[in-house]
Amino acid sequence: MTPPAAKPEIGSAGLAELAWSIRRRVVSMAAGKGEGYVGQGLDSAEIWAVLLGSELSYRHPPLPESDRLILSTGHYSIGLWAALDATGHLDGYDLSTYADDGSPLIPSTLDGDPPMVELTGGSLGHGLGVAAGLAVGRRWRGEPGRVVNVMSDGELQEGSTWEAAMFAGSEGLANLLCVVDVNRTQADGPLVLQVDPVAAKWEAFGWDAVECDGNDVAALLDALARLRGVRGTRPQVVLAHTELGHGAPLIAGRERRHFVRVDGHEWDRVREQVEAGHVDGA
């Protein structure tokens, strides 16, 4: 099954601008609480911009021909909320309520709340199995849309991830795309287990794998284009190498960047750094 071509409406420059718009929203949400998974939201901005702004045929409720999105790393939700809002998929929700009691915009994800969320996050390593199951179901029903799973390299230490990868490869789920944020961190330090060679591992499980700079829109677009050009019956994975906290050196330079607490007076500096990075990278 050949995935649909990327949407032509937004070029690289527009997607790069969308990524910075996502970053601004992430900082605003985290600053409002003084803490959060801001590093993950910052480092995944280009991934979300390319997926929701270009690659995915995404809508809710999904149609048979539209793509379905699974976020395996629930604590990346701050980036997902920002991206959904920036691309017009979060009408009726207020980003300023992020992490408030009773708000659906929580620091993880909860199935069905908001309605477009299809996986409860928190326990890592489950998203790919759910996505593979959805892909099988779509194939049985003859639906042309894909299933896209977004996860982190920390989940490559989970056995359930590789069981799902093995299943998807053996089933030839060409309607399944996985995007892995490879930032080499977990909790409060580097990865405990060695995951290299990442691409070779996926290929050994029957996947087509492409590595790229995940903080570069053009590199992400090229990686996805290369996968679209591969014919066959294999699931596909983009290994997007990123910097945790990208765009804000005050965050990126911290030894502990997994869950960040920033003093009140420092948030203005974070905003300044994000704006400076936007100008420098424009």
C-alpha positions in Angstrom: 0.0 0.0 0.0 1.6 3.3 -1.1 1.2 6.2 1.4 -0.3 9.4 0.1 2.1 12.1 -1.1 2.9 15.0 1.3 0.5 17.9 1.1 1.9 20.6 -1.1 0.4 23.7 0.5 3.2 24.5 2.9 6.9 24.6 1.8 9.9 24.2 4.0 10.0 27.9 5.1 6.3 27.7 6.1 6.9 24.5 8.1 9.9 26.0 9.8 7.8 29.0 10.8 5.1 26.6 12.1 7.7 24.8 14.2 8.7 28.1 15.9 5.0 28.8 16.5 4.7 25.5 18.2 7.8 26.3 20.4 6.2 29.6 21.5 3.1 27.8 22.6 5.1 25.2 24.5 7.0 27.9 26.4 3.8 29.8 27.1 2.1 26.6 28.5 5.1 25.6 30.7 5.8 29.2 31.9 2.2 29.4 33.1 2.9 26.5 35.4 6.6 27.1 36.1 7.5 23.5 35.2 6.8 20.7 32.7 8.1 18.6 29.9 9.1 21.7 28.1 12.4 20.1 26.7 10.4 17.4 24.8 8.0 20.0 23.5 10.9 22.1 22.2 12.8 19.3 20.7 9.9 17.8 18.8 8.6 21.0 17.2 9.9 20.3 13.7 8.5 16.7 13.9 5.0 17.9 14.7 5.2 20.7 12.2 6.1 18.4 9.4 3.6 15.7 10.4 0.6 17.8 11.0 1.5 20.6 8.6 2.5 18.5 5.6 2.8 14.7 5.8 -0.4 13.5 7.4 -3.8 13.5 6.0 -5.2 14.2 9.4 -8.6 14.9 10.7 -11.0 14.0 13.5 -13.1 11.9 13.4 -10.9 10.0 10.9 -12.1 9.0 7.5 -11.0 5.7 5.9 -8.6 7.7 3.7 -7.2 9.9 6.5 -4.2 9.1 8.7 -4.5 8.2 12.4 -2.0 9.5 14.9 -0.8 7.7 18.0 1.4 9.4 20.6 3.3 6.7 22.4 5.3 9.0 24.7 2.4 10.5 26.6 4.6 13.1 28.3 5.3 14.7 24.9 1.7 15.9 25.0 2.8 19.5 25.6 4.2 19.4 22.1 1.1 17.7 20.7 -1.3 20.2 22.3 0.8 23.1 20.8 0.9 21.5 17.4 -2.8 20.7 17.3 -3.6 24.2 18.3 -1.2 25.7 15.7 -2.7 23.7 12.9 -6.3 24.3 13.8 -7.2 20.9 15.3 -7.8 22.1 18.9 -10.6 24.6 18.6 -12.5 25.0 21.8 -9.6 24.2 24.1 -7.5 26.7 26.0 -3.8 26.1 26.1 -3.5 28.3 29.2 -5.3 25.5 31.1 -2.4 23.1 30.5 -1.9 20.9 33.6 -4.8 22.6 35.5 -7.0 20.4 37.6 -9.9 19.2 35.4 -8.3 20.3 32.1 -8.1 17.7 29.4 -4.7 19.2 28.4 -2.7 17.2 30.8 1.0 16.5 31.0 0.4 13.1 29.4 -2.4 11.8 27.3 -5.8 10.3 28.1 -7.7 8.2 25.5 -10.6 10.2 24.2 -9.9 13.5 26.1 -9.6 15.5 23.8 -11.5 13.2 21.4 -8.6 13.0 18.9 -6.3 11.3 21.4 -6.3 7.5 20.8 -3.9 6.3 23.5 -3.6 6.8 27.2 0.1 7.7 27.8 2.2 7.3 30.9 3.4 3.7 30.5 6.0 3.8 27.7 6.5 1.2 25.0 2.8 0.6 24.3 2.1 2.9 21.4 3.7 0.9 18.6 1.7 -2.2 19.5 -1.5 -0.2 19.5 -0.5 1.4 16.2 0.3 -2.0 14.6 -3.1 -3.3 15.7 -4.9 -0.4 14.2 -2.9 -0.8 11.0 -4.0 -4.5 10.7 -7.6 -3.4 11.2 -7.3 -0.8 8.6 -5.9 -3.3 6.1 -8.7 -5.8 6.8 -11.3 -3.1 6.2 -9.6 -1.9 3.1 -9.0 1.6 4.4 -6.2 3.5 2.5 -5.2 5.7 5.4 -2.1 5.1 7.4 -1.4 4.8 11.1 1.5 7.0 12.4 3.1 6.3 15.7 5.3 8.9 17.4 7.7 7.7 20.1 11.0 8.3 21.8 14.3 6.4 21.8 13.8 5.6 25.5 11.1 3.3 24.4 13.6 1.3 22.4 14.6 -0.2 25.8 11.2 -1.8 26.1 10.6 -5.3 25.0 7.1 -4.6 24.0 8.3 -2.1 21.4 10.4 -4.8 19.7 7.6 -7.4 19.9 5.4 -4.9 18.1 8.1 -4.1 15.6 8.6 -7.8 14.9 4.8 -8.3 14.4 4.6 -5.3 12.1 7.5 -6.5 10.0 6.3 -10.0 9.8 2.8 -8.8 8.8 4.2 -6.4 6.2 2.3 -3.4 7.5 3.2 -0.9 4.8 0.4 1.3 6.1 2.4 1.9 9.4 4.8 4.7 9.9 6.8 5.2 13.1 8.7 8.4 14.0 11.2 8.0 16.7 12.6 11.1 18.6 16.2 10.1 19.2 17.4 12.5 21.8 19.6 10.0 23.9 18.0 11.0 27.2 15.6 9.4 29.7 14.4 10.6 33.1 17.3 12.6 34.6 20.2 11.4 32.5 21.4 9.6 29.4 19.9 6.3 28.1 20.7 3.5 30.5 20.9 0.8 27.7 22.8 1.1 24.4 20.3 1.4 21.5 22.8 1.7 18.6 22.9 0.9 15.8 19.3 2.1 15.7 18.6 1.9 12.0 20.1 -1.6 11.7 18.0 -2.9 14.5 14.7 -1.7 12.8 15.9 -3.1 9.5 16.6 -6.4 11.1 13.0 -6.5 12.3 11.7 -6.0 8.7 11.4 -2.2 8.5 12.6 0.4 6.0 14.5 2.9 8.2 15.8 6.4 7.4 17.8 8.6 9.8 17.8 12.4 9.7 18.2 15.6 11.7 14.9 15.9 13.5 15.4 19.6 14.2 15.7 20.4 10.5 12.4 20.6 8.5 14.1 20.0 5.1 15.9 16.9 6.5 12.6 15.5 7.8 10.8 16.1 4.5 13.6 14.4 2.6 13.5 11.4 4.9 9.8 11.0 4.4 10.1 11.5 0.7 12.8 8.8 0.6 10.5 6.4 2.4 7.6 7.2 0.0 9.9 6.3 -2.8 10.6 2.8 -1.4 8.3 0.2 -2.9 7.5 -2.9 -0.9 5.4 -4.3 1.9 7.4 -3.1 4.9 6.5 -0.8 7.7 8.6 2.4 7.8 10.4 4.3 10.5 12.0 7.8 10.6 14.8 8.1 13.2 14.8 11.8 13.9 17.9 12.9 15.9 17.0 15.9 18.1 18.4 18.0 20.9 16.3 18.0 24.1 15.3 21.6 24.7 16.3 22.7 21.2 15.9 26.4 20.7 16.3 27.4 24.3 20.0 27.0 25.5 18.9 27.6 29.1 16.8 24.4 28.9 19.1 22.4 26.6 22.2 23.1 28.7 20.8 21.6 31.9 22.1 18.3 33.2 18.5 17.4 34.1 16.2 18.2 31.2 13.5 15.5 31.4 11.1 17.4 33.6 12.1 21.0 34.0 11.4 23.5 36.7 12.4 27.0 35.9 12.4 30.0 38.3 9.9 32.7 37.5 12.4 35.3 36.4 14.0 32.8 34.0 11.0 32.3 31.8 11.6 35.6 30.1 15.1 34.5 29.2 13.7 31.3 27.8 11.3 33.3 25.6 14.1 35.5 24.5 16.2 32.6 23.5 13.4 31.0 21.5 12.8 34.2 19.7 16.6 34.6 19.0 16.8 31.1 17.6 13.8 31.8 15.4 15.5 34.9 14.0 18.9 33.2 13.6 17.3 30.2 11.9 14.9 32.1 9.7 
